Amino acid sequence: LLDDIVLTHSLFLPTERFLQQLHQQYPGGPGGPPPARWEEGSGLRRKRAVLAVLLHFLETYKGLLQEEESAGKVIKELYLLIMKDTSLYHELEDEIIKLHQLVETVELKVADETPPPNKQVKPLFRHFRRIDSCLQTRVAFRGSDEIFCRVYMPDHSYVTIRSRLSASVQDILASVTEKLQYSEEQSTRGDALILVTMASSGEKAVLQPSEECVFTTLGINSHLFACTRDTFDSLVPLPEEIQVVPGDTEIHRAEPEDVANHLTAFHWELFRCIHELEFVDYVFHGERGRRETANLELLLQRCSEVQHWVGTELLLCEGLGKRAHLLKKLIKIAAICKQNQDMLSFYAIIIGLNNAAVSRLRLTWEKLPGKFKNLFRKFENLTDPCRNHKTYREVLAKMKPPLIPFVPLILKDLTFLHEGSKTLLDGLVNVEKLHCIAEKVRTVRKYRSRPLCLELESSPAQLQTKAYVRQLRVIDNQNLLFELSYKLEPGSQ
């Protein structure tokens, strides 16, 4: 029950109010001395109960608390009150030691506060494709982290800005304006800059000044453009996003086992970075806002990227025999990912192979050996959404951690729970709904309860495959994929 409350409280009670309620329950806190009606010993019991909730809260939230100043302030006040009781309540010694360790862990300094050291700037893996960046182990993103980002102009020149991940559109435009030395006079006479997202297909949208954390919500090949309203209609995608150069890539040289293992290792890093509460925030738009779903959104982007990667590689392979061989290799990679219990990669590859631009390549599929045709049919049955993905759920239930689930399905389940029942019934919390939500989130905890152990060599060839897997270049424009498909096999149906 305590875990249910901590995981879901933001749906019915903002974090600051939740902690204030806890604060008021602590004897010696803002409420003053314990009421006379308390029985002897109830003060200790209540203190122990408050400590239990606070310890569980700190253990669950950890790094997220650094993003909530108001919550951190309440915890500091509670901490100071509890420390005053150390000499009076020796029975609480073990809990107080654990509390002290947790407060240190989440960097909630209670004494004289010193300015935090300069944080390392983190490049988002889509924005910078340097080898040294992509080979680094992925770490969790927080709203206060600083990142590099490119913002393009209508003529496709760009400025590189350094910004907080949670920065608003207004903040980003201020940085761009400063870099461009854009004058106040230009802003006041109607030439003010606006921020636009532009997809490789040419689709564009104007971002509102108050929107936050836009970096992680961009599409695979989408970019940020700064322009005036007069030049908005003339914006076109970057040339490199629509240029297609057929030719062999690393996948033709690498072994299927190596590609699959590096996919699993990378996706485990991304999956491990997601905080449990990001799933709740993503679906229910909790009081912390979008900045705390950055890691989840990056994994969802990656899932989409792998789907398009499959189609891109196949449709850029011009020779029929070589293309059939690549199709066989991709099915084999999917099989190894399934064996690795990386269901995210497995699902993404099968969805990519079912892309209409790929599935219409009749000549290519006919050259596939019968063994692999049968294997692909089995995989299609496993990913069949019929009866609420019954086959997939049965297979997943038999797996033991560590494993990487197909994350979009977890979000679908949470959305169903959210829309299927109310959070409050007659002014009271719908505990059954919150229990179901917490239970679903706890499955994520279970999947990550054991570390992933994959033996990966560090030879030059392996590092090359690792770099290739972590910085995939893909075509996400479906119209362009169809053009390539019809060029390869005009008569296929």
N, C-alpha and C positions, 0 to 999 in steps of 0.2 A: 504493500500500500504506500509506504514511504517513497519507494522508487517511482511508483505511478505519479505521485504528487509532484516530485521534483522534476520528472521528465515532461509533465504536461501543464504545470501551473501557469505558464505564460498564456495559455488559452483563456483562462478565466481570471487571472490575477497577475498584473505586471510584476516583474522581478523585484522592483524597489518596494512595492506595497507588500509583497509576499514576505520580504525580509523585515519590513517594519512591523508586520504582525508578529513575527518571531521575536523581534526586539521587545515588543510590549509584553510578551509572555515570560520574559526573563526577569525574575525577582531582583530588584535593585536597579532595573532599567528605568526608562522614562515613566513607567507607571508608579514609581516610588516603592515603599516597603510592601511586603506581601500582605494581602488582605487578612483581617483577623479570622475570617471563616476558614482559612486554610488549616488543615489538620497538621499535627506535628509530623515532620518528615516530608510533607508534600512539596516544600521548597526544593529539597534535594531531587525529588522525583521530577519536578517540573524543569529544573536546571538540566538534568540528565536528558530529558525528552528534547529540550531545545538544542542541546549539544548534538544529539543524534541526528536531528534534522539538518543542523548547520554542517556537520561533518559530511553527511551524505551529499548535501548541496555542493560543497566545495570539491568533493571527490568527483562529482559528475561534471561540473562546469569547468573547473580548472582554468585553462587559458582564456576562456570566453569572458571571465570576470574582468580581465584587463580592459575590455571594450566597454564596460558599464561602470562609469565613474560613480553614479549615485548608489549602485549596489555595493560597490567597493567601500564606499563611505560608511554605509550601515554595517557592513561586516567588520570594519575596523572598530566601530563603536562597540559592537557586541563582543569582539575579541578583547578589548580593554576591560570591559565589565567582567568577562569570564576570568581574565588573568587576576583580577582583584580577589576573586574567590579561591584562588589556589591554596592559600594558607588555611582557609576556613573549611573547605570541603576536600579533605584528602581522598575521599572515595572517588573523586572525579579526576584523579591524577593521570590515569591512562588516557582518558578522552582529551584532556588538556594538552598532553604531549603530542597526540596525533593532530589536534587542532593547530598547534604551533607549527608543526611540520608542513601541514597543508597551506597555511597562510604564507609560509616562506616559499612553498612551491609555486603558488600563483602570483608571487611577487607583490603581495599587498603589504607594503612596508608600513609599519605602524608608527615608528619613531620619526625622527627628523627626516623628512622626505628630500631626496636629492633628485635632480633632473635625470631622467633616464638616459643611458648612453645612446649615441647615434645608432639606429638600427640599420642592418645591412639591407640594401635595396634588392628586391627580388624581381627578376624578370619573369613575366608570365611566359609559359612555354610556347604559346602561339606567336607572341610578338617578337621574340628574339630566338633565332634558330642556330646560334653559335654552338659549336660542338661542346665547348667547355660548360655551357649552361645546361644543355640538354642531358649531359651525362651525370649531372649532380643528382643526388637523392632528393626526391620531392619532399618538401616540408609544408606544414599547414599554413594557409594564409589567414591573416586576421585583418580586420577593417583598418587598423592603424598602421599596417605594413606599408612601406613605400615601394612603389614599382616604377619601372620605366614604361613609357607608352608613346607610340607615334601617333600624331594627329596630322592628317593630310590636308592639303589645300586643293582648290579646284584644278590647279595646273599640275597636280600630283607631286609637288614638292612637299616636304614634311618638316615638322619640328618634333624633337624628342623632349618630352617633359617628364619630370619626376613628380609623382603624385601619390597621395594615400589611396589605398584600394577603395576606401569608402567615400572618396571625394565626390562631391556633387558636380553636376554638369556646369554649374556656375563657377565652381572652383577650377575646373579643367579649362574653361574658357578664359578665366583670369590668367592662368599660367601661359596659355597660348598667346593671349594678347600681349603679355609682358615680353615673351620671346620674339614676337613679331614687331614689338614697339608700336603697337596699334594705338593711335592717339584717342584721347577722350572726345576730341572734336568729331572724329569719325563716328564714334558710338552715338553721340547725341544727335547727329544729323540723319540718323536712320540707316547707317552702314554697320550697325552692330552685328557681331558675329553670332552665328547659331551653330550648335553641334549636331551632326548628322551621322547616322549609321548607314553604311553602304555595303550591300551584299555583292558577291561576284556576279549575280544575275542582273544587277542594276537596280534591285529593289532598295529603296531608301526611306528613312523615317527621321523626323526631327525629334530630338530629345528635349524634354522639358527642363528648365533650369534647376528645379528642385530634385530631379532624379539623382539617385546615388548608386555607387558601385556598378557603373555601366560596363567596366572593363570585362568582367567575367560573364556578362550576358550577351556579348557579341557572338555572331555566328562563326563558323569555322574560318571562312575566308572573308569575313566582314571587317571593315575598318572604320575608324572615326575620321570624319571630315569636318573642318571648320570653314564656314563660308558665310556670305551675306544672303539675305532672302532673295536678292536679285539674281544671284548666281546659283541658287539651289537647283533650278531646272536643268542647268547645264552640266551638273555633276555626272561623271561616268566612272565605272569601276577602274581600278588600277590595271594597266596593260598586262602585267605578269599574271593576273588572276584568270585571264581568258586565253593566254597563249598556251598551246598544247604542242609538246615536242615528244613524239613517240620514241621509245628506246628502252634498253634494258636498265633496270634499277637493281638495287641490292637484293630484292626478293628473288630474282632469277639466279643469283649466285649462292644465296644462303640456304642452309639446310632447314627443312620445315620445323624440326625440333628446336633449333636455335631461335627462329622467329617466334614460335609459340611461347618458348620459355621467357624470352625478353618481353613479349606482350604481357604475360602473366606477372612478371616481376614489376613492370612499370605500373600496371593497373592496381597491383596490390599496394604500391606506394601511394597512389592517388586515393584509393579506397580507405587506407589507413589514416589519411589526413582529415577525412570527414568526421566532424564531431557528431555524435548521436543526435543532438538537438537541431542540427541543420535539416534533418528530415522533417521535423515538426515545423520549423520555421518556413521551410520551402513550401509546404502544403497549406499551412494555416496563417502564414504571414504574421508571425508573432511580433511582439513589441521591439525586438532587436532589429528587425528590418532585414533587407536583402544582403547587407554586408556580411552577415554571419552564415550565408549559404554559398560563399565563394568556392569552397572546396568541392561541394556537391555539384555546383554548376560546371566546374572544370571537368569533373568526371563524366557528366552528361554530355558535354561537348566532345570529350574524347570518344565516347561511345558512338556518337554520330560521325566522328572523324574516321573511325575504323570501318564503319559501314560504307562510307564513300571511298575509302582507300581500296577496298575490294574491287569496286566497280572501276575506279580510276586505273588501277594496275592492269586489269583484264582488257579494258577498252583502249589502252595505249599499247597493247601488244598486238602487232600487225599480223604476224605469221599464224596461220590456223593451227599447225602442229604445236608451235610454242605456246599458243594461247590455251590449247587443250591441256598441255602439260602444266601450265600455271593454274588452271582451274582445279586439276587434280591436287596440286600442291596446297592450294588454299583450303580444300576440303580436309586434307591431311592436317593442316595447321589447326583447323577447327576441332578436329578429333583430339589432338594433343592438348589443346586448351581445355577441352572437356575433361580429359584425363587429369589435368592439373587442377581441376575444380575451379577454373576461371570461366564461369558461366557468362560473364559480361562479354569477354572476347568471343566466346563461342557463339552467343546470340547475335552479336554485331556482325560477325562474318557470315552467318547464315542469312541474316536480313540483307546484307550486301549482295550476296549471291542471288537473292530473290528480287533484286532491283529489276524493274521492267526492262531497262536498257541492257541488262546482262542476260536475263532469262529468255529473251527473244533470239539469242545467238544459237539457233538450232544446229548449225554445222559444228559449232564448238562443243555443244553438249553431246552430240552424237558420237564424237571421237573420244568421249570420256569412257574409260574401261567400265564394264558392267559392275565390278566390285564397288567402285566409287559412286556409281549411280545409285546402287542400293543403299550405300552408306549415307548419301545425301538425303535420300527419301526418309531414312530413320531420323536424321537430324531435323528434317522438316516436320516430322510428326512430333518430335520433342519440343519444338518451338511453336507448335500449333496453339493458337489462343483459345480454341474451343473449350467449353466447360471451365472457363476461368483459368486457363493454362494448367489444366489438371495434370497432364503428363509431366510437364516441367516441375511442378510442385512436388510430385511424387518422387522424382529423381533427386531433387534438392533435399528432401526430407531424409534421404538415406545417406547423404554426405556428412562427413564429420569435419569440423574446422581444422585448418584454415580453408576458407573458400571465398570466392568473389561472386556474389549473386548478380542477377540482371537487375540493376538498381532501379530502372524505370518502372518495373513491376511493383517494387516496394512503395514507390510514390503513388502508383495507381491504387494500391490497397489503402494507403492512408487517405487519399482523396475520397475513396468510396466510404470509408469510416466517417470522414468529416461531413460529407454531403448527405449521408444516410441517417444521421441523427443529430439532435441539437446538443450544444455544449452545456446549456443551462435549461433546466426544466422547472417551471414555476419559481424561478429565482434561485434554484438549488443546482449545484454542480451535478452533471450527469456522470456519476462515477464509473458506470459500466462502459461508457464511450471512452473515457480517459484511460481506463484499464486496457481496453482493446488497442488504443493508440500506443501506450507504453509497451504492451506486449509485442507489438510489431517492431517497435524501435529496439527492443531487447534482442530481437533476432540478429540485428547488426552487431551487437555486442558479442553474441554467441559466435557468429561467423569469424570474428577477429580475435577470439579468445586464445588462439595459439598462433605462434609466428610462422610465417611462410618460409620454408627451407628449400631453395632451389640452388643446385650447384651450377654456377655459371663461371666459365673460364674468363680470364682477363687477357686473352691473346689479342693481337691487333685485329684479326678477322672478327672476333667476338665483339670487340669494341665498335667496329664498323657497323655490325648488325644492330647492336644496341642503339647507336646513334640514329640509324635509319628508322628503327621502330619508334623512337621517342620524338622524331621530328618529321612525321609523315606529311608529304605534300599531296593534297587531294583536290579533285574537282568536285565542288558541291552544287554546281549548276546542272540541274536535271536536263534542261534543254540541250546543253553542250554534250552531256553524256549520251543522249539519244542521237545527236548528230554523229558522234564517233561510232556508235553502234550500227547505224545505217550505212556508214561508210565501209565498215568491216564486212557486214553481211546484208546487202540491200534487200535480198529477197526473203530473209527469214521472217517468220511470223511469231 
